[in-house]
Amino acid sequence: MHKGLWLLWLSISLCTVAWAQQSKDITGKWYGVTKSYYGDKQRLTVVLEKERDGYKGELRNPDYNDEAITLDHVIYRQDTLLLRVDTIKFAYTGVWNEASKQFQGIFTWNGQQGEFNLSRREIRQSDVYKRPQEPKPPYPYHTDEVKFTNEHDHVSLAGTFTRPAEWGRYPVVVLLNGSGPQDRNDEMAGHKTFLVLADFLARNGIASLRFDDRGVGASGGVYEKSNIYDFAGDANAAIAYLKTRKDVDPYTVGLLGHSEGAIVAQIAAANNKSIAFVVSMAGPGITGRQLVDQKVIMDGRMAGESDAEIKARVESLKPYWDALASDTNYVVAATRAKSALRDIYRASPEEVKKQVSEETFVNDIHFDRELSSILLYKPLDYLKQIKCPFMAINGTRDMQVEATTNLNAIERALRENGNMLVTIRKFDGLNHLFQRCKTCTVGEYGDLEQTIDPLVPEFIAHWILQLPPRAR
């Protein structure tokens, strides 16, 4: 919870006698949309009613289950509205804007913070996201809902197999999701990137298999207990399943991974003769530990910080990230990281210490098997073992995986180890999701209507279809 919000809450709670009489009746329904760091949006409805001299109410999330959650506190004084639900760590502070006829303010929810406005205008689901590229049935191609099993880990996985309508043996791509628990569409901020990509591929003579991550959708297993090497096992299970289908050419099955999925593709394809090709979308070529420092530098430049300020931040955070990357046992690494955070806190300016306690600062850490495996990952160990055709693409405005450094590292690792079937391409003006962006920050993902720039799937499809035939 952001401490400043709680301080404002406390000051209003303790000084209600001094406030003037509230100016309007706020009973009834209020509608708003929250926005996460990555641009994901959720509708929230607040329903308020009178209770003695104040108000009580409930919070609903129509995009989840629309279950009513009782508000623990509702305070309304001098056009300032404060709401709080302790069980889900939700708090909101808004001030009435007469011109726009809404409460404008800030929410915090399970550690996330962002702008949140409440108005009387009902918000429909279609108002939240506009996604003109998303295909709608009936489709001019064939789709199957399928299940297959990672026999090694005894995990059942569910997905969608898509192929052109006419019977034939087509090149097939296994689509591998980015980081975090993702569904088969690799959905982020309302963008179903893999659905759009699978649609384009099927319309252009290429089949695909996309599947839910472990513990997501119809797939079994527990995501939180998995890492990138487990996901590579799932990718190989998908390959094995495809080879059992009569409508799949087993010699033309390849992998396409986006972001973390590109890492998974590298691992799965290393020294694996059954993989016909690899497409890396915004995948790393430098180590996970180097990616962290690179991200800090890019964020600093986006914020207009000087080189000296950026360098100071990298150096100040170095002990923390070094600690997280110090052990393959993520629990041991997290313990060391907390010790590093304590040292960082004690060396911080007094302004920082006034905003947050030492214990809150030290314990505000999320670290698991997946993040640990990414942080310790070394692409060179796997890229040097990949001999099949390999294409790596990225957007020049990617603020998560910097294009030039990573693409150069991928190309160098592949070519130095004898792979001459390498294609490298930068797409000017595209972000990490391959959208044509404006500010190009991660928070803009959900605001952009474009799911993926049409040049990207066109380039991918053309490359796959032009690959030389493999020896059989």
C-alpha positions as CSV (number, residue, x, y, z in Angstrom):
1,M,0.0,0.0,0.0
2,H,1.3,3.5,-0.9
3,K,1.9,5.1,2.5
4,G,0.8,8.6,1.3
5,L,-2.6,7.2,0.5
6,W,-3.0,5.9,4.1
7,L,-1.8,9.1,5.6
8,L,-4.4,11.0,3.6
9,W,-7.0,8.5,4.8
10,L,-6.0,8.9,8.4
11,S,-6.0,12.7,8.3
12,I,-9.5,12.7,6.9
13,S,-10.7,10.1,9.4
14,L,-9.4,12.0,12.4
15,C,-10.6,15.5,11.3
16,T,-14.1,14.9,10.1
17,V,-15.5,17.4,12.5
18,A,-13.6,20.2,10.7
19,W,-15.0,19.3,7.3
20,A,-17.9,21.2,5.9
21,Q,-21.1,19.4,5.2
22,Q,-20.9,17.3,2.0
23,S,-22.4,19.0,-0.9
24,K,-24.1,16.2,-2.9
25,D,-25.9,12.9,-2.6
26,I,-23.6,10.1,-4.0
27,T,-26.0,7.1,-3.5
28,G,-26.3,4.7,-6.4
29,K,-24.0,3.2,-8.9
30,W,-20.6,4.5,-10.0
31,Y,-18.5,3.1,-12.8
32,G,-14.8,3.1,-13.5
33,V,-11.9,1.2,-15.1
34,T,-8.6,0.3,-13.5
35,K,-5.4,0.0,-15.4
36,S,-2.4,-2.1,-14.4
37,Y,1.3,-1.5,-15.1
38,Y,1.1,-3.4,-18.3
39,G,-2.1,-1.7,-19.5
40,D,-4.6,-4.5,-18.5
41,K,-8.0,-2.9,-17.7
42,Q,-10.8,-4.1,-15.5
43,R,-14.2,-2.5,-15.0
44,L,-15.2,-1.9,-11.4
45,T,-18.6,-0.8,-10.1
46,V,-19.1,0.9,-6.8
47,V,-22.6,0.9,-5.3
48,L,-23.2,3.3,-2.4
49,E,-26.2,3.9,-0.1
50,K,-26.9,6.1,2.9
51,E,-26.2,4.8,6.4
52,R,-27.0,7.3,9.2
53,D,-24.8,10.3,8.6
54,G,-22.5,8.6,6.1
55,Y,-22.5,5.9,3.5
56,K,-21.9,2.2,3.1
57,G,-21.4,0.2,-0.1
58,E,-20.0,-2.6,-2.1
59,L,-17.5,-3.1,-4.9
60,R,-18.1,-5.3,-8.0
61,N,-15.9,-6.6,-10.8
62,P,-18.1,-7.5,-13.7
63,D,-15.1,-8.7,-15.8
64,Y,-14.3,-11.3,-13.1
65,N,-17.3,-12.8,-11.3
66,D,-19.4,-9.7,-10.4
67,E,-19.5,-10.9,-6.8
68,A,-20.3,-8.1,-4.4
69,I,-17.5,-7.2,-1.9
70,T,-18.5,-5.1,1.0
71,L,-16.5,-1.8,1.4
72,D,-15.0,-1.7,4.9
73,H,-14.8,2.1,4.8
74,V,-16.6,4.8,2.9
75,I,-15.7,8.4,3.7
76,Y,-17.1,11.4,1.8
77,R,-16.2,14.9,2.9
78,Q,-15.9,18.2,0.9
79,D,-16.0,16.5,-2.5
80,T,-13.3,13.9,-1.5
81,L,-14.3,10.3,-1.6
82,L,-12.3,7.5,0.1
83,L,-13.0,3.8,-0.3
84,R,-11.3,0.8,1.3
85,V,-11.5,-3.0,1.2
86,D,-9.0,-4.5,3.6
87,T,-9.3,-8.2,2.5
88,I,-8.1,-7.4,-1.1
89,K,-5.9,-4.5,-0.1
90,F,-8.0,-2.1,-2.2
91,A,-8.1,1.7,-1.5
92,Y,-9.2,4.6,-3.5
93,T,-8.9,8.4,-3.1
94,G,-10.9,10.6,-5.5
95,V,-11.8,14.3,-5.7
96,W,-14.9,15.5,-7.5
97,N,-14.3,17.2,-10.8
98,E,-17.4,19.3,-11.6
99,A,-16.4,19.9,-15.3
100,S,-16.1,16.2,-16.1
101,K,-18.8,15.1,-13.6
102,Q,-16.7,12.4,-12.0
103,F,-14.4,11.6,-9.1
104,Q,-10.8,11.7,-10.3
105,G,-8.2,9.9,-8.2
106,I,-5.8,7.1,-7.5
107,F,-6.4,3.4,-6.5
108,T,-4.1,0.8,-4.9
109,W,-4.8,-2.8,-5.2
110,N,-2.6,-5.7,-4.0
111,G,0.5,-3.5,-4.4
112,Q,-0.5,-2.0,-7.8
113,Q,-1.3,1.7,-8.1
114,G,-2.8,3.8,-10.9
115,E,-5.4,6.4,-11.9
116,F,-9.0,5.5,-11.3
117,N,-12.0,7.7,-12.1
118,L,-15.7,7.1,-11.1
119,S,-18.6,8.5,-12.9
120,R,-22.3,7.8,-13.4
121,R,-21.9,6.6,-17.0
122,E,-22.2,2.9,-17.3
123,I,-19.2,1.3,-19.0
124,R,-19.8,-1.7,-21.2
125,Q,-17.1,-4.4,-21.9
126,S,-16.9,-3.2,-25.5
127,D,-16.0,0.3,-24.2
128,V,-12.9,-1.0,-22.4
129,Y,-11.0,-2.4,-25.4
130,K,-11.3,-1.9,-29.1
131,R,-9.5,-4.7,-30.9
132,P,-10.2,-4.5,-34.7
133,Q,-7.7,-7.2,-35.6
134,E,-9.3,-9.9,-33.5
135,P,-10.8,-12.5,-35.8
136,K,-14.5,-13.4,-35.4
137,P,-16.1,-16.8,-36.3
138,P,-17.0,-18.3,-38.6
139,Y,-13.3,-18.8,-39.6
140,P,-12.2,-19.8,-43.1
141,Y,-10.0,-22.5,-41.7
142,H,-10.1,-25.6,-39.4
143,T,-9.7,-25.5,-35.6
144,D,-9.5,-28.3,-33.1
145,E,-9.6,-28.1,-29.3
146,V,-6.8,-30.5,-28.3
147,K,-5.1,-32.0,-25.2
148,F,-1.7,-33.6,-24.9
149,T,0.6,-34.6,-22.0
150,N,4.0,-33.8,-20.8
151,E,4.8,-37.4,-19.9
152,H,8.0,-36.5,-17.9
153,D,6.1,-34.1,-15.6
154,H,2.7,-35.8,-15.8
155,V,1.1,-32.5,-16.8
156,S,-1.9,-32.3,-19.1
157,L,-2.0,-29.3,-21.5
158,A,-4.9,-27.9,-23.5
159,G,-4.8,-25.8,-26.6
160,T,-6.1,-25.0,-30.1
161,F,-4.7,-26.5,-33.3
162,T,-5.4,-24.4,-36.3
163,R,-4.8,-25.3,-40.0
164,P,-6.0,-24.2,-43.4
165,A,-9.4,-25.6,-44.4
166,E,-8.3,-27.8,-47.2
167,W,-6.7,-31.1,-46.2
168,G,-2.9,-31.3,-46.6
169,R,0.4,-31.5,-44.7
170,Y,1.3,-28.0,-43.8
171,P,4.2,-26.3,-42.0
172,V,3.3,-26.1,-38.3
173,V,4.3,-23.6,-35.7
174,V,4.1,-24.2,-31.9
175,L,3.4,-20.8,-30.3
176,L,5.1,-20.2,-26.9
177,N,3.7,-17.6,-24.5
178,G,5.6,-14.8,-22.7
179,S,6.2,-14.5,-19.0
180,G,3.6,-15.0,-16.3
181,P,0.6,-17.4,-16.4
182,Q,-0.8,-16.9,-19.9
183,D,-3.6,-18.4,-21.8
184,R,-3.2,-19.9,-25.3
185,N,-3.7,-16.5,-26.9
186,D,-0.8,-14.9,-25.0
187,E,-3.3,-12.3,-24.0
188,M,-2.0,-9.0,-22.5
189,A,-3.9,-5.8,-22.0
190,G,-6.8,-7.2,-24.0
191,H,-4.6,-8.1,-26.9
192,K,-4.9,-11.7,-28.0
193,T,-1.6,-11.7,-30.0
194,F,-1.5,-15.5,-30.7
195,L,-5.1,-15.6,-31.8
196,V,-4.4,-12.9,-34.3
197,L,-1.2,-14.5,-35.4
198,A,-2.7,-18.0,-35.7
199,D,-5.5,-16.5,-37.8
200,F,-3.0,-14.9,-40.3
201,L,-0.9,-18.1,-40.5
202,A,-3.9,-20.3,-41.3
203,R,-5.1,-17.9,-44.0
204,N,-1.6,-18.2,-45.5
205,G,-1.0,-21.9,-45.6
206,I,0.6,-22.5,-42.1
207,A,-0.9,-24.5,-39.2
208,S,-0.2,-23.7,-35.6
209,L,-0.7,-25.0,-32.1
210,R,-1.1,-22.6,-29.2
211,F,-1.8,-23.8,-25.6
212,D,-2.6,-22.6,-22.1
213,D,0.3,-22.5,-19.7
214,R,0.3,-24.9,-16.8
215,G,-2.4,-24.1,-14.3
216,V,-4.1,-21.7,-16.7
217,G,-7.4,-22.3,-18.6
218,A,-7.9,-25.9,-19.3
219,S,-4.3,-27.0,-18.6
220,G,-3.3,-28.9,-15.5
221,G,-0.2,-28.4,-13.3
222,V,0.8,-25.6,-11.1
223,Y,2.3,-22.5,-12.7
224,E,4.0,-21.2,-9.6
225,K,6.0,-24.4,-9.2
226,S,7.4,-24.2,-12.8
227,N,10.3,-22.5,-14.5
228,I,11.6,-22.0,-18.1
229,Y,13.0,-25.5,-18.3
230,D,9.7,-27.0,-17.4
231,F,8.0,-24.9,-20.1
232,A,10.6,-26.1,-22.6
233,G,9.5,-29.7,-21.6
234,D,5.9,-28.6,-22.4
235,A,7.1,-27.3,-25.8
236,N,8.7,-30.6,-26.6
237,A,5.5,-32.4,-25.5
238,A,3.6,-30.2,-28.0
239,I,6.1,-31.2,-30.8
240,A,5.6,-34.9,-29.9
241,Y,1.8,-34.6,-30.0
242,L,1.9,-32.9,-33.4
243,K,3.9,-35.7,-34.9
244,T,1.0,-38.0,-34.1
245,R,-1.4,-36.1,-36.3
246,K,-1.9,-37.2,-39.9
247,D,-2.5,-33.6,-41.1
248,V,1.0,-32.5,-39.9
249,D,4.3,-32.8,-41.8
250,P,6.7,-34.0,-39.0
251,Y,9.6,-32.5,-40.9
252,T,8.3,-28.9,-40.9
253,V,7.3,-28.4,-37.2
254,G,8.9,-25.3,-35.7
255,L,8.8,-23.1,-32.6
256,L,7.8,-19.5,-32.3
257,G,8.3,-17.8,-28.9
258,H,7.5,-14.3,-27.7
259,S,9.6,-12.7,-25.0
260,E,10.1,-15.4,-22.3
261,G,8.6,-17.8,-24.9
262,A,11.7,-17.1,-27.1
263,I,13.9,-18.3,-24.2
264,V,11.8,-21.5,-24.0
265,A,12.2,-21.9,-27.7
266,Q,16.0,-21.6,-27.4
267,I,16.1,-24.3,-24.7
268,A,13.7,-26.7,-26.5
269,A,15.5,-26.3,-29.9
270,A,19.1,-26.8,-28.5
271,N,20.6,-29.9,-30.0
272,N,17.1,-31.0,-31.1
273,K,17.0,-32.3,-34.6
274,S,13.2,-32.6,-34.6
275,I,12.8,-28.8,-34.7
276,A,12.6,-27.5,-38.2
277,F,13.0,-23.8,-37.4
278,V,12.8,-21.2,-34.7
279,V,11.2,-17.7,-34.7
280,S,12.2,-15.5,-31.8
281,M,10.0,-12.5,-31.2
282,A,11.6,-10.0,-28.8
283,G,13.7,-12.7,-27.3
284,P,16.9,-12.0,-25.3
285,G,20.4,-12.6,-26.5
286,I,22.1,-11.4,-23.4
287,T,21.9,-13.0,-19.9
288,G,19.0,-12.6,-17.6
289,R,21.1,-10.6,-15.2
290,Q,22.3,-8.3,-18.0
291,L,18.7,-7.8,-19.0
292,V,17.8,-6.3,-15.6
293,D,20.5,-3.6,-15.9
294,Q,19.5,-2.9,-19.4
295,K,15.9,-2.4,-18.4
296,V,16.9,0.1,-15.6
297,I,18.9,2.0,-18.2
298,M,16.0,2.2,-20.7
299,D,13.5,3.2,-18.0
300,G,15.9,6.0,-16.9
301,R,16.3,7.3,-20.4
302,M,12.5,7.2,-20.9
303,A,12.1,9.3,-17.7
304,G,14.7,11.9,-19.0
305,E,17.3,11.1,-16.3
306,S,20.9,12.0,-16.8
307,D,23.6,9.3,-17.5
308,A,24.9,10.0,-14.0
309,E,21.5,9.4,-12.4
310,I,21.0,6.2,-14.3
311,K,24.5,4.9,-13.5
312,A,23.9,5.6,-9.8
313,R,20.6,3.7,-9.8
314,V,22.2,0.7,-11.5
315,E,25.0,0.7,-8.9
316,S,22.7,1.1,-6.0
317,L,20.5,-1.8,-7.1
318,K,23.4,-4.1,-8.1
319,P,23.8,-5.8,-4.7
320,Y,20.1,-6.7,-4.7
321,W,20.0,-8.2,-8.2
322,D,23.4,-9.9,-7.7
323,A,21.9,-11.6,-4.6
324,L,18.8,-12.8,-6.5
325,A,21.2,-14.2,-9.2
326,S,23.5,-15.8,-6.6
327,D,21.9,-19.2,-6.2
328,T,19.7,-21.7,-8.2
329,N,17.7,-22.2,-5.0
330,Y,15.3,-19.3,-5.3
331,V,14.5,-19.3,-1.5
332,V,18.2,-18.9,-0.6
333,A,18.6,-16.2,-3.2
334,A,15.5,-14.3,-1.9
335,T,16.9,-14.4,1.6
336,R,20.2,-12.9,0.5
337,A,18.3,-10.3,-1.5
338,K,16.3,-9.2,1.5
339,S,19.6,-8.6,3.4
340,A,20.8,-6.5,0.4
341,L,17.6,-4.5,0.5
342,R,18.0,-3.8,4.2
343,D,21.5,-2.3,3.4
344,I,20.0,-0.3,0.6
345,Y,17.2,1.1,2.8
346,R,19.6,2.1,5.6
347,A,21.8,4.0,3.1
348,S,18.7,5.7,1.5
349,P,17.9,9.4,2.0
350,E,15.6,10.4,4.9
351,E,12.8,11.3,2.4
352,V,12.6,7.6,1.4
353,K,12.5,6.4,5.0
354,K,9.6,8.8,5.7
355,Q,7.5,7.2,3.0
356,V,8.0,3.5,3.9
357,S,9.2,1.5,6.9
358,E,12.3,-0.7,6.7
359,E,10.3,-3.9,7.1
360,T,7.9,-3.0,4.4
361,F,10.7,-2.0,2.1
362,V,12.6,-5.2,2.7
363,N,9.7,-7.6,2.5
364,D,8.1,-6.1,-0.6
365,I,9.7,-8.7,-2.9
366,H,8.1,-11.2,-5.3
367,F,10.5,-13.9,-6.4
368,D,9.7,-17.4,-7.6
369,R,11.1,-20.3,-9.6
370,E,10.2,-18.7,-13.0
371,L,11.9,-15.4,-12.2
372,S,14.9,-17.1,-10.8
373,S,15.4,-19.2,-13.9
374,I,15.1,-16.2,-16.1
375,L,17.6,-14.2,-14.1
376,L,20.2,-17.0,-14.2
377,Y,19.6,-17.8,-17.9
378,K,22.5,-17.7,-20.3
379,P,21.4,-17.7,-24.0
380,L,24.8,-18.6,-25.4
381,D,24.7,-22.0,-23.8
382,Y,21.7,-22.9,-25.9
383,L,22.0,-20.8,-29.0
384,K,25.4,-22.4,-29.9
385,Q,23.5,-25.8,-30.0
386,I,20.8,-24.7,-32.5
387,K,21.5,-25.7,-36.1
388,C,18.1,-25.2,-37.7
389,P,17.0,-22.0,-39.5
390,F,16.6,-19.3,-36.9
391,M,14.8,-15.9,-37.3
392,A,15.0,-13.2,-34.6
393,I,12.9,-10.1,-34.8
394,N,12.4,-7.1,-32.5
395,G,10.9,-3.6,-32.5
396,T,13.2,-0.6,-32.3
397,R,10.9,0.9,-29.6
398,D,10.9,-2.2,-27.3
399,M,11.3,-0.9,-23.7
400,Q,11.6,-4.4,-22.2
401,V,14.1,-6.2,-24.5
402,E,16.3,-3.7,-26.2
403,A,16.5,-4.6,-29.9
404,T,20.1,-3.9,-31.1
405,T,22.0,-5.4,-28.2
406,N,19.9,-8.6,-28.1
407,L,19.6,-9.2,-31.8
408,N,23.4,-8.7,-32.3
409,A,24.1,-11.2,-29.5
410,I,21.7,-13.8,-31.0
411,E,23.2,-13.5,-34.4
412,R,26.8,-13.6,-33.1
413,A,26.1,-16.7,-31.0
414,L,24.4,-18.6,-33.9
415,R,26.9,-17.7,-36.6
416,E,30.0,-18.2,-34.6
417,N,28.9,-21.8,-34.0
418,G,28.3,-22.6,-37.6
419,N,24.6,-21.8,-38.1
420,M,24.4,-19.8,-41.4
421,L,20.6,-20.0,-41.7
422,V,20.0,-16.9,-39.6
423,T,17.7,-14.0,-40.3
424,I,17.7,-10.9,-38.2
425,R,15.2,-8.1,-38.6
426,K,14.4,-4.9,-36.6
427,F,10.9,-3.3,-37.2
428,D,11.1,0.4,-36.9
429,G,8.7,2.1,-34.4
430,L,7.3,-1.1,-32.9
431,N,7.2,-1.9,-29.1
432,H,7.6,-5.2,-27.2
433,L,4.2,-6.5,-28.4
434,F,5.1,-5.4,-32.0
435,Q,2.5,-2.7,-31.9
436,R,3.1,0.6,-33.7
437,C,3.4,2.8,-30.6
438,K,3.3,6.4,-29.5
439,T,4.9,6.8,-26.1
440,C,6.0,3.1,-26.3
441,T,5.8,2.6,-22.6
442,V,4.4,-0.7,-21.2
443,G,1.4,1.2,-19.8
444,E,0.4,2.1,-23.4
445,Y,-0.2,-1.5,-24.5
446,G,-3.8,-1.5,-23.6
447,D,-4.5,1.9,-25.0
448,L,-3.4,1.0,-28.5
449,E,-6.1,-0.6,-30.7
450,Q,-3.6,-2.4,-32.9
451,T,-2.7,-5.9,-31.6
452,I,0.3,-6.5,-33.9
453,D,1.6,-4.5,-36.9
454,P,0.5,-6.4,-40.0
455,L,4.0,-6.3,-41.4
456,V,5.2,-8.7,-38.7
457,P,2.9,-11.8,-39.3
458,E,3.4,-11.2,-43.1
459,F,7.2,-11.3,-42.6
460,I,7.0,-14.4,-40.4
461,A,4.8,-16.3,-42.8
462,H,6.8,-15.5,-45.9
463,W,10.0,-16.6,-44.1
464,I,8.5,-20.0,-43.0
465,L,7.1,-20.7,-46.5
466,Q,10.4,-19.9,-48.2
467,L,12.5,-22.2,-46.0
468,P,14.5,-24.9,-47.9
469,P,13.1,-28.4,-47.6
470,R,14.6,-30.6,-44.9
471,A,16.2,-34.0,-45.6
472,R,13.8,-36.8,-44.9
